[in-house]
Amino acid sequence: DGSVRRARTHADGPQALEAPMPATVLRVFAKAGEAVRAGETLVILEAMKMELPLRAAADGVVRRVSCEAGQLVQPGATLVELE
């Protein structure tokens, strides 16, 4: 499924879920301090009338959520940080 996006990762460092394109945040499932599992949907974006789920690439803990439902985001904007 080409609409599925995963967090970009850094070896032994934090992960960041970023907006792949201009979009509107539909839903935010991530909460700061919450443990998440690889593949878990953390944010759903809407762009060009398509829903784009952003998923955790690996198990981790949500460090920060930098978006909210209804917000317009630009490409490369960090939406969720994991550690």
KOLPA-498837 format. One record per residue: residue in one letter; y, x, z negated of N, C-alpha, C in turn. Coordinates in steps of 0.1 Angstrom, whole numbers, plus 5000, padded with zeros to 4 digits. Each point is the difference from the previous one (the first is absolute). Example, Ala and Ser with C-alpha at 12.3 -4.5 7.8 and 13.67 -1.06 7.14 Angstrom:
KOLPA-498837
<semar code="A" n_Y="4943" n_X="5132" n_Z="4922" ca_Y="5012" ca_X="4991" ca_Z="5000" c_Y="5012" c_X="5009" c_Z="5000"/>
<semar code="S" n_Y="5011" n_X="4996" n_Z="5007" ca_Y="5011" ca_X="5009" ca_Z="5000" c_Y="5011" c_X="4992" c_Z="4992"/>
This chain:
KOLPA-498837
<semar code="D" n_Y="4988" n_X="5008" n_Z="5000" ca_Y="5012" ca_X="4992" ca_Z="5000" c_Y="5012" c_X="5009" c_Z="5000"/>
<semar code="G" n_Y="5008" n_X="5000" n_Z="5011" ca_Y="5012" ca_X="5008" ca_Z="5001" c_Y="5011" c_X="4997" c_Z="4991"/>
<semar code="S" n_Y="4999" n_X="4988" n_Z="4994" ca_Y="5012" ca_X="4996" ca_Z="4991" c_Y="4998" c_X="5005" c_Z="4986"/>
<semar code="V" n_Y="4989" n_X="5006" n_Z="4996" ca_Y="4998" ca_X="5005" ca_Z="4987" c_Y="5006" c_X="5014" c_Z="4998"/>
<semar code="R" n_Y="5008" n_X="5002" n_Z="4990" ca_Y="5006" ca_X="5013" ca_Z="4998" c_Y="4996" c_X="5005" c_Z="4986"/>
<semar code="R" n_Y="4998" n_X="5013" n_Z="4999" ca_Y="4996" ca_X="5006" ca_Z="4987" c_Y="5010" c_X="5009" c_Z="4996"/>
<semar code="A" n_Y="5000" n_X="5003" n_Z="4987" ca_Y="5010" ca_X="5009" ca_Z="4995" c_Y="4999" c_X="5014" c_Z="5006"/>
<semar code="R" n_Y="5011" n_X="5007" n_Z="5002" ca_Y="4999" ca_X="5014" ca_Z="5004" c_Y="4997" c_X="5008" c_Z="4987"/>
<semar code="T" n_Y="4992" n_X="5010" n_Z="5001" ca_Y="4997" ca_X="5007" ca_Z="4988" c_Y="5003" c_X="5015" c_Z="5001"/>
<semar code="H" n_Y="5002" n_X="5006" n_Z="4989" ca_Y="5002" ca_X="5015" ca_Z="4999" c_Y="4988" c_X="5005" c_Z="4991"/>
<semar code="A" n_Y="4995" n_X="5011" n_Z="5004" ca_Y="4989" ca_X="5006" ca_Z="4992" c_Y="5004" c_X="5002" c_Z="4985"/>
<semar code="D" n_Y="4992" n_X="4994" n_Z="4992" ca_Y="5003" ca_X="5001" ca_Z="4985" c_Y="5014" c_X="4996" c_Z="4996"/>
<semar code="G" n_Y="5006" n_X="4991" n_Z="5007" ca_Y="5014" ca_X="4996" ca_Z="4997" c_Y="5001" c_X="4985" c_Z="5001"/>
<semar code="P" n_Y="5012" n_X="4994" n_Z="4997" ca_Y="5001" ca_X="4986" ca_Z="5001" c_Y="4999" c_X="4994" c_Z="5014"/>
<semar code="Q" n_Y="4997" n_X="4988" n_Z="5001" ca_Y="4999" ca_X="4993" ca_Z="5012" c_Y="5012" c_X="4990" c_Z="5001"/>
<semar code="A" n_Y="5004" n_X="4998" n_Z="5013" ca_Y="5011" ca_X="4990" ca_Z="5002" c_Y="4996" c_X="4990" c_Z="5011"/>
<semar code="L" n_Y="5002" n_X="4988" n_Z="4997" ca_Y="4999" ca_X="4990" ca_Z="5011" c_Y="5013" c_X="4998" c_Z="5006"/>
<semar code="E" n_Y="5001" n_X="5002" n_Z="5013" ca_Y="5013" ca_X="4999" ca_Z="5007" c_Y="5000" c_X="4989" c_Z="5010"/>
<semar code="A" n_Y="5011" n_X="4994" n_Z="5003" ca_Y="5002" ca_X="4990" ca_Z="5011" c_Y="4998" c_X="5007" c_Z="5013"/>
<semar code="P" n_Y="4990" n_X="4996" n_Z="5008" ca_Y="4998" ca_X="5006" ca_Z="5013" c_Y="5010" c_X="4996" c_Z="5011"/>
<semar code="M" n_Y="5007" n_X="4989" n_Z="4997" ca_Y="5010" ca_X="4995" ca_Z="5010" c_Y="5010" c_X="4991" c_Z="4993"/>
<semar code="P" n_Y="5011" n_X="4996" n_Z="5006" ca_Y="5009" ca_X="4990" ca_Z="4993" c_Y="4991" c_X="4988" c_Z="4997"/>
<semar code="A" n_Y="5001" n_X="4995" n_Z="4988" ca_Y="4992" ca_X="4988" ca_Z="4996" c_Y="5006" c_X="4993" c_Z="4988"/>
<semar code="T" n_Y="4995" n_X="4989" n_Z="4997" ca_Y="5003" ca_X="4992" ca_Z="4988" c_Y="4988" c_X="5000" c_Z="4991"/>
<semar code="V" n_Y="5003" n_X="5003" n_Z="4987" ca_Y="4989" ca_X="5000" ca_Z="4990" c_Y="4997" c_X="4985" c_Z="4997"/>
<semar code="L" n_Y="4987" n_X="4997" n_Z="5002" ca_Y="4995" ca_X="4986" ca_Z="4998" c_Y="4995" c_X="4999" c_Z="4985"/>
<semar code="R" n_Y="4992" n_X="5009" n_Z="4996" ca_Y="4994" ca_X="5000" ca_Z="4987" c_Y="4998" c_X="5014" c_Z="4994"/>
<semar code="V" n_Y="5001" n_X="5001" n_Z="4987" ca_Y="4998" ca_X="5013" ca_Z="4993" c_Y="4990" c_X="4997" c_Z="4990"/>
<semar code="F" n_Y="4988" n_X="5007" n_Z="5001" ca_Y="4989" ca_X="4998" ca_Z="4990" c_Y="5000" c_X="5011" c_Z="4990"/>
<semar code="A" n_Y="5006" n_X="5012" n_Z="5003" ca_Y="5000" ca_X="5011" ca_Z="4991" c_Y="5010" c_X="4998" c_Z="4989"/>
<semar code="K" n_Y="4996" n_X="5005" n_Z="4988" ca_Y="5008" ca_X="5000" ca_Z="4988" c_Y="5000" c_X="5014" c_Z="4994"/>
<semar code="A" n_Y="5012" n_X="5005" n_Z="4996" ca_Y="5000" ca_X="5013" ca_Z="4994" c_Y="4991" c_X="5001" c_Z="4988"/>
<semar code="G" n_Y="4992" n_X="5011" n_Z="4999" ca_Y="4991" ca_X="5003" ca_Z="4990" c_Y="4986" c_X="4994" c_Z="5002"/>
<semar code="E" n_Y="4998" n_X="4993" n_Z="5011" ca_Y="4988" ca_X="4993" ca_Z="5003" c_Y="4990" c_X="5010" c_Z="5008"/>
<semar code="A" n_Y="4988" n_X="5000" n_Z="4996" ca_Y="4990" ca_X="5008" ca_Z="5008" c_Y="4996" c_X="4992" c_Z="5012"/>
<semar code="V" n_Y="4999" n_X="5008" n_Z="5011" ca_Y="4996" ca_X="4994" ca_Z="5013" c_Y="4988" c_X="5007" c_Z="5006"/>
<semar code="R" n_Y="4993" n_X="4994" n_Z="5009" ca_Y="4988" ca_X="5006" ca_Z="5006" c_Y="5003" c_X="5002" c_Z="5015"/>
<semar code="A" n_Y="4993" n_X="5010" n_Z="5006" ca_Y="5002" ca_X="5003" ca_Z="5014" c_Y="4997" c_X="4987" c_Z="5008"/>
<semar code="G" n_Y="5009" n_X="4997" n_Z="5010" ca_Y="4998" ca_X="4989" ca_Z="5008" c_Y="5006" c_X="4987" c_Z="4995"/>
<semar code="E" n_Y="5005" n_X="5000" n_Z="4987" ca_Y="5007" ca_X="4989" ca_Z="4995" c_Y="5013" c_X="4997" c_Z="5006"/>
<semar code="T" n_Y="5003" n_X="4988" n_Z="5004" ca_Y="5013" ca_X="4996" ca_Z="5006" c_Y="5011" c_X="5000" c_Z="4989"/>
<semar code="L" n_Y="5010" n_X="5008" n_Z="5002" ca_Y="5011" ca_X="5001" ca_Z="4990" c_Y="5013" c_X="4992" c_Z="5004"/>
<semar code="V" n_Y="5002" n_X="5000" n_Z="5013" ca_Y="5012" ca_X="4993" ca_Z="5006" c_Y="4996" c_X="4994" c_Z="5013"/>
<semar code="I" n_Y="5006" n_X="4988" n_Z="5003" ca_Y="4999" ca_X="4994" ca_Z="5014" c_Y="5013" c_X="4999" c_Z="5006"/>
<semar code="L" n_Y="5002" n_X="5006" n_Z="5011" ca_Y="5012" ca_X="5000" ca_Z="5008" c_Y="4999" c_X="4990" c_Z="5012"/>
<semar code="E" n_Y="5011" n_X="4995" n_Z="5005" ca_Y="5000" ca_X="4992" ca_Z="5012" c_Y="5009" c_X="5007" c_Z="5010"/>
<semar code="A" n_Y="4995" n_X="5002" n_Z="5012" ca_Y="5008" ca_X="5006" ca_Z="5010" c_Y="4995" c_X="4994" c_Z="5014"/>
<semar code="M" n_Y="5009" n_X="4996" n_Z="5008" ca_Y="4997" ca_X="4995" ca_Z="5013" c_Y="4990" c_X="4989" c_Z="4999"/>
<semar code="K" n_Y="5001" n_X="4991" n_Z="4990" ca_Y="4992" ca_X="4988" ca_Z="4997" c_Y="4985" c_X="5004" c_Z="4997"/>
<semar code="M" n_Y="4998" n_X="5013" n_Z="4995" ca_Y="4987" ca_X="5004" ca_Z="4996" c_Y="5001" c_X="5004" c_Z="4985"/>
<semar code="E" n_Y="4989" n_X="4997" n_Z="4993" ca_Y="4999" ca_X="5005" ca_Z="4986" c_Y="4994" c_X="5014" c_Z="5001"/>
<semar code="L" n_Y="5006" n_X="5009" n_Z="4992" ca_Y="4995" ca_X="5014" ca_Z="4999" c_Y="4996" c_X="5003" c_Z="4986"/>
<semar code="P" n_Y="4987" n_X="5000" n_Z="4996" ca_Y="4997" ca_X="5004" ca_Z="4987" c_Y="5001" c_X="5015" c_Z="4998"/>
<semar code="L" n_Y="5006" n_X="5005" n_Z="4989" ca_Y="5000" ca_X="5014" ca_Z="4997" c_Y="4990" c_X="5002" c_Z="4988"/>
<semar code="R" n_Y="4991" n_X="5009" n_Z="5002" ca_Y="4989" ca_X="5002" ca_Z="4991" c_Y="5000" c_X="5014" c_Z="4994"/>
<semar code="A" n_Y="4995" n_X="5001" n_Z="4988" ca_Y="4998" ca_X="5013" ca_Z="4993" c_Y="4990" c_X="5008" c_Z="5008"/>
<semar code="A" n_Y="5003" n_X="5013" n_Z="5002" ca_Y="4990" ca_X="5009" ca_Z="5007" c_Y="4990" c_X="5005" c_Z="4991"/>
<semar code="A" n_Y="5003" n_X="5000" n_Z="4987" ca_Y="4991" ca_X="5006" ca_Z="4990" c_Y="5002" c_X="4993" c_Z="4986"/>
<semar code="D" n_Y="4991" n_X="5001" n_Z="4991" ca_Y="5002" ca_X="4995" ca_Z="4987" c_Y="5012" c_X="5007" c_Z="4993"/>
<semar code="G" n_Y="5007" n_X="4992" n_Z="4992" ca_Y="5012" ca_X="5006" ca_Z="4993" c_Y="5007" c_X="4991" c_Z="4991"/>
<semar code="V" n_Y="5011" n_X="5004" n_Z="4995" ca_Y="5008" ca_X="4991" ca_Z="4992" c_Y="5014" c_X="4999" c_Z="5006"/>
<semar code="V" n_Y="5005" n_X="4987" n_Z="5000" ca_Y="5013" ca_X="4998" ca_Z="5006" c_Y="5011" c_X="5006" c_Z="4991"/>
<semar code="R" n_Y="5008" n_X="5009" n_Z="5006" ca_Y="5010" ca_X="5007" ca_Z="4993" c_Y="5013" c_X="4992" c_Z="5001"/>
<semar code="R" n_Y="5003" n_X="4995" n_Z="5012" ca_Y="5013" ca_X="4992" ca_Z="5002" c_Y="4998" c_X="4991" c_Z="5011"/>
<semar code="V" n_Y="5006" n_X="4988" n_Z="4999" ca_Y="5001" ca_X="4990" ca_Z="5011" c_Y="5015" c_X="4999" c_Z="5004"/>
<semar code="S" n_Y="5003" n_X="5003" n_Z="5012" ca_Y="5014" ca_X="5001" ca_Z="5005" c_Y="5003" c_X="4989" c_Z="5010"/>
<semar code="C" n_Y="4994" n_X="4988" n_Z="4999" ca_Y="5003" ca_X="4989" ca_Z="5009" c_Y="4997" c_X="4987" c_Z="4993"/>
<semar code="E" n_Y="5005" n_X="4990" n_Z="5006" ca_Y="4997" ca_X="4986" ca_Z="4994" c_Y="4999" c_X="4990" c_Z="5012"/>
<semar code="A" n_Y="4993" n_X="4989" n_Z="4998" ca_Y="4999" ca_X="4990" ca_Z="5010" c_Y="5013" c_X="4996" c_Z="5005"/>
<semar code="G" n_Y="5001" n_X="4999" n_Z="5014" ca_Y="5012" ca_X="4995" ca_Z="5006" c_Y="5009" c_X="5012" c_Z="5005"/>
<semar code="Q" n_Y="4997" n_X="5012" n_Z="4995" ca_Y="5009" ca_X="5011" ca_Z="5003" c_Y="4997" c_X="5005" c_Z="5014"/>
<semar code="L" n_Y="5011" n_X="5004" n_Z="5008" ca_Y="4998" ca_X="5006" ca_Z="5013" c_Y="4999" c_X="5015" c_Z="4997"/>
<semar code="V" n_Y="4990" n_X="5007" n_Z="5007" ca_Y="4998" ca_X="5014" ca_Z="4998" c_Y="5000" c_X="5007" c_Z="5014"/>
<semar code="Q" n_Y="5004" n_X="5012" n_Z="5000" ca_Y="5001" ca_X="5008" ca_Z="5012" c_Y="4988" c_X="5010" c_Z="5001"/>
<semar code="P" n_Y="4997" n_X="5005" n_Z="5012" ca_Y="4989" ca_X="5009" ca_Z="5001" c_Y="5001" c_X="5012" c_Z="4991"/>
<semar code="G" n_Y="4990" n_X="5004" n_Z="4994" ca_Y="5000" ca_X="5012" ca_Z="4991" c_Y="5004" c_X="4997" c_Z="4986"/>
<semar code="A" n_Y="5005" n_X="4988" n_Z="4997" ca_Y="5004" ca_X="4996" ca_Z="4986" c_Y="4988" c_X="5000" c_Z="4991"/>
<semar code="T" n_Y="5001" n_X="5007" n_Z="4989" ca_Y="4988" ca_X="5000" ca_Z="4990" c_Y="5000" c_X="4987" c_Z="4993"/>
<semar code="L" n_Y="4989" n_X="4993" n_Z="5000" ca_Y="4998" ca_X="4987" ca_Z="4994" c_Y="4993" c_X="5001" c_Z="4987"/>
<semar code="V" n_Y="4990" n_X="5008" n_Z="4999" ca_Y="4992" ca_X="5002" ca_Z="4988" c_Y="4996" c_X="5015" c_Z="4999"/>
<semar code="E" n_Y="5001" n_X="5005" n_Z="4988" ca_Y="4995" ca_X="5014" ca_Z="4997" c_Y="4988" c_X="4999" c_Z="4991"/>
<semar code="L" n_Y="4990" n_X="5008" n_Z="5003" ca_Y="4988" ca_X="5001" ca_Z="4992" c_Y="4998" c_X="5014" c_Z="4995"/>
<semar code="E" n_Y="4993" n_X="5001" n_Z="4989" ca_Y="4996" ca_X="5013" ca_Z="4995" c_Y="4985" c_X="5000" c_Z="4996"/>
